[in-house]
Amino acid sequence: MPTETAPVSSKLITGIKTGLIALTLSAIGLPVLAAERLYIFTENYPPYNASETGKGFAHNEDDITGICADMVKAMLSRVDYDYVMKMRDWSYAYNWVQDRENHGLFCTARTDEREDQFQWVGPLASIKWTLFAAPDSDITLDSLEEAKDLRIAGYKGDVMSEYLVDQGFNVVMGVSGDVNTRRLTLGQADLWVTDGLVGPLMAEEEHGITGLQPVLVFRETPMYLAFSNNTDPAVIEDLQQALDEAREAGEIERIAASYE
């Protein structure tokens, strides 16, 4: 009867409309779900990562430059992920990104000790583990073991400093690396452990000190963008593919050459 069939037809039409709206919203939502947000941290460690403002922190990618920073940006430009990039103290950032989904940190030295702590995208660049002495120092070393009785300036969370501590060396730790040049010149430390490029650059820019003596290079390690183990492996695969494509296109090599 008409009085009975009309409500049935109305319900049917309403159900169809509801289903179509749901499907439409689902389709619209797909790109949003695909474009996950990444939270990427770094430290002030020129020439690999540097603050455009000269400060030890930055709140967005426009204020962050450097060899690794430019490589990471080149990689991210090739994927459909929203991201934020910040510069913070290394020990803070290192602890912050672990166990947090979609959180990453660069440039992180990839070592056996750290292998299982992160998922890795790279390599980006490499660091040379170097012991520097003050400009007027007469220290010479033929091996790392000869530095056992010397005071070595380092900083908390740094892979080179932590390695020396684990090996039983006398490391004077600080919260950052920019004070270590002063420690050398003031006689508070005999040596400073840092990267071969970073040491002289930081000494001159932060304190106007030139002529640091590279006494010993005792290791070289590749550096990566390290993501927490809680991050979806598919994200890591996408980023690695993007980096590989940038390298094949010659973009990574051009970035490295621009800082020579």
Buried (B, 14 or more C-beta within 10 A) or exposed (E): EEEEEEEEEEEEEEEEEEEEEEEEEEEEEEEEEEEBEBBBBBBBBBBBBBBEEEEBBBEEBEBBBBBBBBBBBBBBEBBEBEBEBBBBBBBBBBEBBBEEBBBBBBBBBBBEEBEEBBBBBBBBBBBBBBBBBBBEBEBEBEEBEBBEEBBBBBBBBBBBBBBBBEEEBBBBBBEBBBBBBBBBBEEEBBBBBBBBBBBBBBBBBBBEBEEBBEBBEBBEBBBBBBBBEEBEEEBBEBBBBBBBBBBEEEBBEEBBEEBE
